[in-house]
Amino acid sequence: MTTTGRPLPSTATGTVAQLADFRALCSRRTGLDLSGPADLHAFSVQQPEVFWRALLDWSGVPWSGSADRVLLGDQVETARFFPDLRLNHAEVLLRRLPGVDDDAPALTAVHADRPREVFSRRALREAVERTATALAAGGLTVGDRVVLVSPNTALAAVAALAVTALGATLSTAAPDMGAPALLDRFEQVDPVLLVVDRTGTPPDVVARLVRGLPTLRRVLLLDGEPLPEDRPVPMAPLVGVVEAHGQDATAQWPRVPFDDPLFVMFSSGTTGRPKAIVHGVGGTLLEHLKEHRLHGDLRPGDTLYFHTTTAWMMWHWQLSALAAGAHVVVFDGPVAGAETLWRLVGDHGVTVFGTSPAHLQLCQDAGYRPVEDVDLSRLRTVMSTGAVLHDWQFDWVGGAVGPVPVQSISGGTDIIGCFVLGSPETAVRRGRCQARSLGLDVAAVDGSGRELVGRVGDLVCRRPFPSRPVGFLRDPDGSRFHATYFAEHPGMWTHGDLVDFDVDGTARLHGRSDGVLNVNGIRVGPTEVYSALRGVPQVADAMAVEQRDPHVPGSSRMVLLVVLRPGSVLDGDLDRTIRRTLRTEASAAHVPSLVVAVPELPHTHNGKRSETAARDALNGVAVPNARALRNPGILETIRAAVAAASGGADDEQPSPAGLPPAGPVTDAVTLDRLARIWCEVLGLGEAGPDDDLSDLGGTSRQSVRLLRRVSLELGVDVPMSAFAARPTLRGLATAVGAGRVAGVVRVPLLRPGVGAPVHVVADLYGQLHSYHRLVESLTTERPVHGLVPPVVDAGGARRAVAEVVEDTLSLLRTARPRGPYRLLGYSFGGLVAYEVAARLREAGETVAYLGLLDVRPPRASLTPGEVVAQKAASTARKLRVLLSRRGPAVVRARLDLRRSGSVSPEEQVVARTWPVFNGHRLSRCDAAVTYYLARQRLPVVGNTLGAWRRAAPNLLVLEVPGGHFDLLDQDRIGELAARVSATLT
């Protein structure tokens, strides 16, 4: 187990961590041995009433009412905590604390262009009291809603605390978001008061907000700029209002019910209008007190700086540190370089520094070493959130900052807190979050809700917790709230993150679940892509996006967007380096179909990357709310760059440089055609002669398509084994030349062995490529041979099934005059194998094994009712595709093909084969038949097995994973091979 930093059994002053004191209290109340971290967490979720009541008492927060009823209900979605308790947010944060100097610094505001401002605890409380009195004089009261737009300043903090002191509800945003994004959020709030600092806002923002928020009664300004001439509602500087009405500080700070609305916060909004998430007073306070004091060990004497803006929940979280008696530093200036924040940490004696993986990466990439530049003697913890923190970033902190714990914390706006975070009692494991949040029953689960340990799953919380939102605004029946968090895993809060938990309770985040790519059935975590790209110095940033394949309707591909460092160019060499690195450092599944350089990636206003927006842009889907992005214009740039890169694959390709010179076997025309096929199948703009298919992200399905196209267009059947030995364009050209000389091998050896062989019948294309992975994966000592009959006549017309069967039987008898025979076939090949077996049985031969891989019965062998059922199943299947996320793209792709009149060679073969296939009537065969039924079928399709049962009375049906068209794909082949091997006699 690799660790970094040190645990925090004590603070810099040598006092025992607060968690130990709290543990002792819980042990006394329960009589339990809670000495281990796992014991304490288990108690906290198994006895929530005892845990949360103990936290309330231990924290010493002022409250009124009754705390006797701790928890009502046991359902995460509906449970309520402390229904009879009343609190005041500002009172809890600003109250006098025993043993704490009321004149010690409590809030320091740092500015880039003017001297800092320092407020003692007493001065901050008095400023809030005066401001609250002034707001109350203007009519603000309990239940009113206020919106605040401001940089991260002291005056913004004072105004926010004054609003919560009066029992009103607050919603905040950063000034650079722009009027459309602000209105998307604030229209849902129906605010009566707008508090705004016009510093950094576009000129018309205030006017547009006033016009767009009809419920506003007043606007208060935090800046010193002149009042606008047009004032539809009363406007005044907050400072002037306080001077006029707040000097006596007479306003009462009411204590409100536990679930009274405190903050309205917003989802990112990139998948639709931002959801207005309502957080209650009590849940927010208890969660933050727990996180600050028990997990972070914040206390008087600590100084916290967390780099944030007012648009992010971490702004509210940092202010809550006042309740622990800590000194909070805020900063409204720009990050001018890697040194900016570290110098702030050193200059102000910060003990707990909160940052992000992006900032740490900026520092590492710049070669900056804070330990050599600033005084970090007081720093005891570095916290990071906002994205996945990678292993190497833990290492960088250890080397460039010092031996301080790196606490990777993660939760979100949705719960205004953390599900996983640090612990003062345990060492940090490199790349992992130290602990589950106390009182939160957090786990990783699979699609069925079963807990996973040591494997990646959905992050869920299985029991009630106080900081669960009260609900959404404008969601009267709670349906949107339910659909967002509780529909996917009934009875659990589903957070939308992917996580794995180890047996020791540590966690590793793997990004958002909606950011995971599912490329033709293979799930790819983008975090793994980004980790591998650390080995490519030219790449500054990257984003992996799933795109519907424009060349293959119904399929998808991975597009890798890369932001390059200055001076770097995405040429063929760098493209190959990226692909090769991803294959070797991750896997072939992590290699993209397309690599495209872009100037920047889409980010939301709070600095988070938006894979969803990029994915919608690439798929031609209107981005639901581009205004939620800080840089929405980049989407069109990305769309154009990918379209240009994709378009190159459809154009006539030049002959690849460096291929063997033209000659009698590999002439120039053949090379050009091979390069074009290679690029079209792999979705590339150019082809290098020695580019390895695996380095380019090629899949087994693409290998099959590649050789299928070569056979259909060049008339040469290249064995998969020959191509696999040298999977490059140069190797393919050589194999094509050799194939022209050798001609068609009708009974090839696919796998050597001993004993009587198994014969695999070619598919509807007259090829064996699709069986390659299955044959490799079989666990049998028998040799495996192919049977490749001609499937078209001299004029190119499809031959009747009976003709293909006779030729196949002839090939089999020539290769093996006497039985017993063992036959295997998929789809069309399976139909031929079945009819060959029927002829053998008629002749009195022994058929020891006949395996049919999801072979649909021909329509001519179905009853009228079965024909209706089959048509219904086909319609349902099409509807399922059309109603799926990829449905619109499939429709568009098919329409485009119809308009262009362009039909792929494969589709032409399928179209010519179906009438021949469906016109055939099944013969009767008394051999034992093993039918491997694809599991992903609509139930009605199973009715057509009746045709097989009538023709083959000795039919055994076994389910195997996958659908008909992906049955032989690489990611599904293991279980299928195991079933075939087990039943192969």
N, C-alpha and C positions, 0 to 999 in steps of 0.2 A: 504494500500500500504506500503510495507516494504522498507525502504531505508537504505543505509549505507554510511558512509563517509559524505562529505559535498560538496555542489556545489562550484564552483570556481568563485565567482563574482569578485574576485581580486586576485592578486598574493601575494607572501609573503611580497612584498614591499608596498602593499596597493594600487597599481595602478589599474585602472579600466580595466577589461578584454578587450582584443582587439576586441572581437566579438561585444561589445557594440559600439565601435567606428565605426566599419564597418557597423553595422546596421543603425547607424545614417546617414552615407553617402548614403546608399541605400534608406532610407526614403526620404532624400532630393532630390534624383534624380527621385523618382517615385511619391512622394506625398502620399505614402501608410503608413498606421499604421502597422509597423512591430514589434511591441513590444513583441509579443509572439513567442516562438520558432517555433510553427507550422506555424505562419504567415510568418516568414522569410524563412522557407524551402519551403513553397508553392510558394512564390515569386521567389525563386531561380530556381525552375524547370519550372514555368509558363512563366517567362521572362528571358530565359537564356542569351540572348544578353546583357541585362542590367546587370545581375548578374556578368557574367564573365568579362565584360569590367570594371565594378566597382572593381572587385578583382584585375585585372591587374593594374589599376590606383592606388588603395589603397596600394598595396604591394610595390610600388616604384621600381620594378625590372627594370633594364636597358634593353631597346629594341630599335630596329630601324625598318624602314619600316612604315607600316600603320596598325592601329588597328580599322579602320572604319568598316571593314567587320568582324564581330565576328563569325557568324555561317552560313555555307552554307549547306542547306538541313535539313530535319527534321527526317531522318531515322537513327536509332542508328548505323546501320551497315555501312553506307556510309557518314554520315555527317562529315564536316571538320570545325575546329575552326581556327580563325585568319589566313587565308591563305596568308596574306600579311605581317605577322609579322616575325621578325628575332630576335633570342636570342642566348646567349652562356651560357651553363650550368655552367661551372666553374666560369664565371664572376658573375652570379647571386649569387652563393654560397659564393664567396670570396671577393666581392666588399667591399669598405669602407662604413660603415654604419654611418649615421649622429648620433652624440651623443654617439657613441660606442667607447670605448678605443681600438684602434687598437693593443695595446700591451697586452691586457687581454688574458687569455688562450682561445683558440678556439678548440684545439684538444689535448687530453691526451691519450697516449698509455700505457696501463698497461700490464706488463708481469709477468709471474710466476717465471722466473729465472733471471731477471735482472731489474735494476732500470727503473722507468717510463720515458717516453719522453713527454715533454710538448712543444707545439707549440702555440705561440700567433697567432692572426689573421694575423698580418703582416708577421710573419715568415712562416706561412703555405702558404700564397699567394706567397711569394718569392720562397719557395721550389717548388711549382707547376709551377711557371714561369720558373725556371731553368730547371726543368724536361721536361716541354713542349718544351722548346728550344732545348734540347738534342734530344728529340724524333723527332722533326721537322728536325733536322740536319740529322737524319737517314732516312728521307724520308716519315715520317708519315704525312698524310694530311687529309683533309675533305673527308668523305666517306669511308676511310679505316676502317677495322674491327680488333679489338684487343681482345685477350683473356687473362685473368688474373687468375692465380691459386695461392692463398695465404691465410695464416691465417689472422685474423682480426688485422692488424697492422697499424701503422701510415704510413709506407712506401707504403703499399698497397693503402691506401687512397690517398696519394700524386700521385702515379702512375695513379690511376683511374681518378683523377681530371685533371691531365695533358693530358690524352687521350681525355677527353671531352672538354678540353680547345681548342684543335686543331680541334674540329668538327668531330673527329673520333667516331666510335661506339664501345662500350665496352660490353664484356660478361665475367662474373666472376664465379668462382667455388672454393670450398674448397679443400685443398690438400689431404684430406683423402678419396676422392671419388674413386681413382684408375683410371688407364688408360682406361679401357673399358667404364666406365660411362662417363669419360671426353670426349672421342672420340665420343660417341653417341651424345653428345651435340655439341662439337666444330667442327666436320666434317661439320655440316650444316652452320657454320658461315663463312667458307673460310677466316680465319684470315691471315693477313700479319705479325703480330707481336704476339709473346707469351711472356708474363711477368709472371715469376714463382718464387715462394719461395719454395725451395726444403725441407724446414723444415716440417717434418711430412708426406712427400710423400714417397711411395715405391721407391726403388732405380732406377727402370727402367722407371719411369713415363715420364721423360723429353724425353728420347730416343724414347719411343713409341709414344709420342705426335708428335715429329718431323717427325717420319716416317709416321704417319697417317694423317698429315695435310700438304699436298703438296703445299699449297699456302703460307706457312710461308717463310718470307724473313729474319727473325731475331728472336733471343731469348735473352731476358734480364732477368738477375737473381737478385732476391731481397735478397738472402742470401749470407753469406760469405764463402760458401764452394768452394773448388777448381773447376775449369772448367773441364768438362769431356774431355777425350782424343778424343773421337769420336764426331766430330762437323760437321754434314752435312750442317748446315746453320750457319752463324756467331752468336757467343754467347759472351756475355760480362756482367759483373756486372752492374746493373743500376747506382749504386753510381759512378763507374768509368766513365761511359759514361757522366753523369751529370758534373763531375769534368772537363772532357775534352771539353765538347761542350756547357755546359749550364750556364756558369758563367755570360755571358752578358745578358741573359734573353731577347732576341730580338724577339722571335717568336710572331706573331700576333695571337690573339684569335678571330677567325672569328665568326660573328653572322650568324646563319644558319636558314633556314625556320622552322616554328613551328612544322611541322610533320617530320623533318629530323630525321633519326634513332639516338637514344641516347644509349639505352641499348638493348641487345638481352638477354632475360631471357627464362627460360625453365620450362615447366610443369614437374611434378614429374616423368613421364616416366613409371609408373607402368602399364599402359594400352597400351603400345606401345612405339615407339621411342619418346623421349621427343620432344614436339612441341617447335620450336624456335620462341618465341613471341617478336615482335619488338615494342619497345616503343619510342614514339617521344619526342623530347626535350621539346616543349612547354607544352604538356599535362602532362608530368611528373612534371615539375616545378610548374605549377599552382596547380595541385592536392596536391603536398607536401606542398606548401606554405599555401594553405587553411587548410589542416589538422593540420599542426604544429601551425599556428598562430591563426586560428579561433576556431578549436576544442580543441587543446591542450594548447592554450595560451602560447606557447613557445616564449621567448623574450630574449634579452640580460640580463645576470644575471642568467639565467637558465643553469643547467647542465643536459644533457640527457645521460643516459646509457641504451641502449637496447641490451639485450643479443641475439646475432645473429652470423652468420658466413657469409662469402662472397658468399656462395651458395644461400642465401635467400634474397628476395627482401627487407627485413627490413634492410639490410646493406646499400642499396642505400637510403632507407627512412631516416635512422639516419643521413647519411652524409648531406642530404638536410636540416637538422636542422641548418646548418651553415648559410643558407640564412636568418634565423630569428635572427641571432646574438647569438645563443645559443652556449654553450661550450659542445662539444661532447667527450665522453669517449669511447675508444675501448679497448677490452681485448682479448688476444690470449691464455690465459692459460686454464687449465682444471677446471671444477667445482668439487673440491675435496670433498665437503660436502655441507650440507645445508647452512652453514655460508659463503661460498666463495663469492657469489655475494652481499650479504647484507653487508659484510665488505667493499667490493669495494664501495658500495653506501655510506656508512658512511665515509670512508676514503677520498672520493673525493667530498663530499658535493653534491651528486646527488639530484636534485630536482624532476626529472621525471624519473622513473625507469620502463623499459619495460622488461617483462618476459613472461612466458608461464604457462598454467595450470599444465603442467607436473612438472615444477620447484616448483611452489607453493605447489603442492601435496607432492613433495619430502620433503619440509620444514615441512609441517604439519605432515607427517608420522614420521619424525625424532623427533617430539616434540620440534622443534626449535622455539624460540621466539626472533626475531631480536630486538624488542624493549628493551629487557633486555641485549643485547650483544653489540650493536653498537649505535652510535649517529645518529639518523634519524631526527634531528631537521630541516634539510633543505628539507626533502622529502615532496612533496605536492601532488604527484599523482603516482599511480601504474597503469601501462598499461599491458594488457595481450592479447596475440593473439596466433594463431597457432593451436588452438583446442577450443572446447566448454569449457567455464569457468562455473563451477557448483556453485550452491547456497552456499554450505558450504565453498567454497573457498573465497567468499566474507566475510563470517563470520570470517574465520581464519585471513584474513588480518586485519579486524577490531580489533580483540583481540590480535594478535601477533605482528602486525606492528604499528597500531594506527589508529586514525580517519581520514584516507586519502581516497579520492575517488578511487575506483577501476574501471578503464575504460576498459571494454571488447571491443576490436576493432576487426573488421573482414573485410577482403576483399580478396586480394590475388595477387599472381604473375601476374595473367591475366590482372589486371588493375593497377598494381604497386601502389596500394593504398587501401582505405577502403570504403566499402559501409555503414557500421554502425560503430559508434565510440563514443567518449566522447563529452561532452559539458561543458564549464566553467560556464554555467548559471543554470543548473538543477541538482537536487540531483540524486544520483545513486539508482536505484531500484535493490535490491538484485537479482542476477541471470540474469540481463538484460543489454543490450547495451543501452546507454543513448539516442542516436539520429541517425537519418538518416544523411548521409553525405550531406552537402549543395551542391546544384546544381545537385544532382543525384536523379532521380525519381525512387527510390527503392521501391519495394512492394513484397508481397507474393501473389502468384497466384496459382489457381488450374490447372488441366490438360487442361482446356479450355481457360486459360488465364484470368479468372475472379479474381479480387482482393479479397483477404481474409483478414479479420481483426479478431484477436483473435484466429486464426486457423493456423496450420502449412501448408506451401506451398512452392513452388519453389521460390528462391530468383531471382528476375529479376530487370533490369533497363529498363524503358520504353521510355526514351528520350535520345538524344545524350549527351555525356559527353567527355571532352577533353582527359582524360587518357585512353580512349578505345585504345587498341593497333592499330598500323598502319597496322598490318597484321602478317602473318607468313612468315619465310624464306622458300624457295622452295615450294611455293604454288602460282604459277603464276596466276591462275584464281580465287583465293580466295575461292575455294570450301571447303578446310579443315577448313579454318577460319569460313566460314558460318556454316558448319556442327557442329563445336564445340560450337558455342555460339548462333546461331540464328535459327537453324532448329527446335528445340523443341517447342519454342513459337515464331512464326513468328512476326517480327517487334519489338522484345524485346531481350535484352541481357539476356541469361539464364546462371547463374553463376555456377550452380551445387551444391549449398548449399540449405538446408532446413531451413526455418526461420518462426517465427511468429512475427507479429507487433501488438502491442496493440493500443488502441485508442489514447494513449498519445504519440505515436511515438516511444516508446521503443521497443527493439527487443530481441528475444532470438534465438540463433542459435541452430540447432538440428543436426548438422553434415552434411556430404556430402550426396547428394541425391543418389549417387551410392553406398553408404554404408548402405542404408536402406534395411532391409530384407523383402522379400515378401514370407512368409512361407505359401504355399497353400492358397494364396489369402489374407492373413492377413498381413498388413504392420506393421513392428516392428522397431521402432527407436532404434538403438544400444545405443544412449546416455541415454535413459531411463533405459536400462539394467545396464549400468555402474553406474548410479546414485544409483540404488537400491543396488548394490554390495558394496556400502560404508558401509553397515551394517554388512559386513562379514570381520572381521579383518585379517583373514588368507590370503585374496586375495590382492596381491599387484597391479596387473594390469589384464585387461581382454580384450578380443576381441570377439564380436559376429559375426559369419560368417554363411552365408546361403550356405548350401550344398545340392546338388541333392541327394535325399534319395536313398541309394544303395539297399534298400530292396523293394522300391515301385517306379517303373518306372513312370516318369512324376510328381512325388511329390518332395517336398523339405523339409528340416528340418533345425533347428538352432543348430549349434555347438558352444559351448562356450569354448574358449581357455582361460585358467587362468594361470597367473604367481603367484606362491605362495611365501609367505614370508619365510625366512629361518626357518627351523624347522617344517614347516607345511607339511602335507601329504594329498593328495586327496583320502581319504578313503570314505567308505559308509556314515559315519556321516557327513563329510564336504560336500559331494555331495548333501545329502538331505537338509542340511542347506542352501546351495546356491539356490537350487530349491525352497525351502519354502520361502526364503527371496524374491526372484524374484516374486513369486506369490502374496505375501502379500503386498510388496512395489510397485509393478508395476501391473501385471495382469497375468493370466494364459497363455496368448499369449506370454509373455516375458520369459517363462520357457523353457530352451533348451531341445532338445532331447538327447543331449550328452554333458557332461562336461569333458574336457580333460586338464590335467596339461602339460604345456610346459615351457621350461627354459626362453624364451623371445618371444617377438612378432616382426613381420617384421616392419622395419622402413626405410624410405627413407633417403637419405644423409642429408637432412635438418631437420631430426628428426621427421618427420610426420609418423604416423602409416599408414600402407597400408592394409586395409581390402580387397582391390581388389586382391592383390597378394596372401593373405591367401585363399581367396575364390577360385581363379583359381587353387591353389595347391591342395585344398581339392577336387575339381571337376575333377581332372585329366587333366586339361587344361594347356598347356605350358604357363608359365608366360611370357607375351610379352617382358618384358625387366627386367629381374632379376637384371641386373647391376645397375638399378636405386635404388636398395636397399643397405643399409649400411651392412646388414647381410643376404645376399641371402641364405646362408647355412641353415638358420632356417626353410626354407620352407619344405625341405625334412624331418627335424625333426618333424615338425607339421604334415605332411602327414602321416608319419609312426605312430605317436602317435594316430592319429584319426583312422587310419586303424586298429591298434591293439585294440582300444576301441570298434570299430564297429564290429570287427570280433568276439568279445566275445558274441555278441547277436546271432550269427549263430551257436555257439557251443552248445553241450549238457550242460544244466545248472544243477548245483547241486541242490538238494532239499533245498529251502530257510530255513535258521535257524529260529526257533521261531514260525513256523506255528503250528496249532493245531496238536496233535499227530494223527497218522494214525488210522483210525477206519472204521466202516462199511460204513460211508458216504463219508469221505474224506480220501481215502487211499493214501499211499506214491506215487504210480504211478501217480495218478491224480494230486497230488501236483507238481510233477516233470513236468508233461505236462503243467499244468497251468503256472508254472514259465517260461517255455520255450516260450509259446505263449505270455505271458506278456512282456518278454524281446524283442521278435521279433517285436511285434507291436509297442512298445515304443522306440525301438532302444537302449536298455540298455544292459550293460554287466552283471549286476547282479540284483537281485530283493530282496528287503527287505520286510518282511511280512506286515509291517504297512506303507509302502510308499504310500502316497496319490497320486492318479492319477493326481490331479491338481498340486500338488507340483512338480511332474515329468514333467510338461508341457503338459500333455495329453489333446487332443482336443476332441470335440464331435465326429469327424470322427474316431479318434482312439478308442473311447469308442465303437462305432458301430462295428468297425473291430474286436475289442477284443471279444465282445460277439458273433459276427458272427463266429469267429474262434472256440470259445468254443463250439458253437452249432454244427459246421461241424465236429470237431475232437472228441468231447466228447459226442455228441448226447444229450446235455442238453441245453434247451433254457432258459437262465437266463433273467428275465425281466429287462429292463433298470432301472426301478424304484428301484428294489431290489439292483442292483449294485450301483446306484447313492446314495443310503442311506449309503453305506459303500464301497467307491471306492478304496479299497486296495486289495492286493493279498490275505490277510487273509479273507477279506470280500467276495471276489470272490469265494474262496474255500468253504466257508460256504454256499454261494448262490447256488453253483453247487450241493453240497450235498442235500440242500433243494429241488432243482429242480428235482433231481433223485427220491426223495420220492413222490413229487407232480405230476410228469408227465407233459405232454403237456396240456396247457390250450388253447382250440381252440377259445374261445370267451372271451378274457380277458378284464377287465375294465381298460382302459388307463387313464381315467379322469372322476371323478364323475360330476354329474350335474342333471338338472331337464328337463323334457320334453322328446320328441322323440329323440333317440340317433343318432349319426353319426357313421357309421361303416367304419373303415379303413382296407383295404385289404393288407395282408402280401406281401412282395416283392418276388423276384425270389428265394431268399434263404429260403422262408417260415418263415420270421421273421418280427418283427415290430420295431426293434431298430432304424432304420433310421428315423422313424416318431417322435421320442421322443421329440425333440426340437420344432417341428411344433405343436404337440398336446399341449405342455406346453404353447405355445405362442398364441394360438387361443383365440379370445375374443368372446366366446359364452357360454351361460348358459347350453347348451345341454351336456349330457354325451357323452363320446367318447369310443367306444368299438373297439377291433380288431377282425378280421376274419382270422384265421390261418388254412387254409386247408393243407393237405399233398401234397407236390409238387413232391415227388418221390415215387416210388412203393416199395414193400418189397425188391426187388433186387437192389435198388439204382438208377434205371433208371428214367429219367424225365417223368412225366406224361403229357399226351396231355392237351392242354389248355382247351378243352371241359370238360375233366374229372375234372380238378381243379375247373372249373366254377360250375359244378354240385355239388361238395362237398361244395363249398363256399355258394351256394344258399341254400343248406340243412342246413348249420350252421346258416345262417341268418334267415331262416324261423323258425328254432327251437328256436332261441333266441327271435325273434319278428314275430309272426305268421301273423300279418297284418301290412300294411303300414300306413302312408307314409314312404318311405325309403330314407335314405340319405347315399350316398356312396362316398368314396374318395380313390384314389389309385395313386401310383407313378410307372411309367414305367411298368414292368410286372404286378405289383399289380393293376395298372390302367386299363390294358387290361382286367384283370379278373373282376374288378369292372364294366367295361363297359358291358361285356357280361352278367353279373348277372343282370344288369339293363335292358338289352334287353329281358332276359327271364321274368323278372317281368312285363314288359310292355306287352309282349305277353299274360301273364295271367291276364291282366287287372288291375294290381296293380299300385299304384301311386308312382312314383319316384320324390320326391320333390327336390332332389339335387343330381347331379352326377359331381364330380370334378376329372378331369384327370390332373395329374401333369407331364407335358412334356412326354406324352406317345407316342412313335413312332408307326406309323401304321405298322402292319406286312407286310412283302414284298409280301405275297400272295394276299394282298388286293390292291396292287399298279398297275397302268397301266405300260406298257413297258417304256413309257417316264419317269414316276416317278421313276422307278427302276434305269434308267440311271442317273437321277438327284441325287438320293440318293447315288449311287456309286461315282458320281463326288464329292458330298459333303464330303463323307468319305475320298476320296483321298486328297481333298483340306485340310481337317482337319489334316490329317497325315502330309501333306507337311508343314502346318503352324507350327506344333510341331517340325518337323525336321529342319526347318529354324529358329526356335527360339533359344534363348540362351541355353535352356536346351536340344535342339535336339540331339547333339552328345551323351550326357549322356543317353538319352532314347534309342538310337540305341544300345549303348554298353550294357546297362542293358538287353535289349531284346536278344541280341546275347549271352550274358553270360547265360541267362536262357535257351536258346535253347541248348547251348553246354552242360550245366550241366544236362539238362533234368528235371530241377526242375521247376514245375509249382505250384503256390500257390493253396490252396483249393478253394479260391474264384474264381480264374481264371478257374479252372476246372468246377465249377458250371456254370459260364457264358458260357463257350464253349459248354456245354451240353444243355444249355437253348436256345441258339439262333436258332438252327434248329427247335425246337418245337415252339418257338415264331413266327418265320417268316413263318412257314407252316400254320398258322391259318388264316382263312378268317373272316373278320369282319361281324357281323350280323347287320341288320338294327335296329336302336333304335330311336324312336320318342321322347324320353325324352329330357328335356332341359339339355344340356351338357356344362359345363364350362371347357374350355381347357386352362391351365396355361402354356404358351409357354416360355421356357427358352430364355432369351434375347440374350445370347452369342451363337448365331448360325450363320453359314454362310447363306446368303439370300436364296440360292438354296434349303436349307432344308425346308423352308416354303412351297415350292411347294407340298411337300408330305402331307400337310394338306388337299389337295384335297380328299384323301382317307377318311379322317374323315368327310368331308363335304358331301360326297356321302352317307356314312353310317348313319350319324347323322345330319339331316337337321336343327336341332335347336342347332347349335354349336356356342358358344360365345368364342372368343379367347382373352385372356388377357396376356400381356407380364409381366414377372416377372424377377428379376435380377438373374444373374448367368448362368451357363451352365448346360447341362443335368446331368453331374456326380457330380456337387457340389451344386445342387439346394437346398438340405436339410441341407447344412452345417450351422454351428452356426452363422457365420458372415453374412449370407444372409437371415436368417430365418425371420427376422422382417418384411420385406416388403411382403414376400410371405404369412406369417400368416395374415397380414393385408388384403391382397387381398382375401384370402380364407374366412376370417371372414366376409368381406363385402359382399361376394356373397353367403355365406351359408345361406339358407333360414330356 
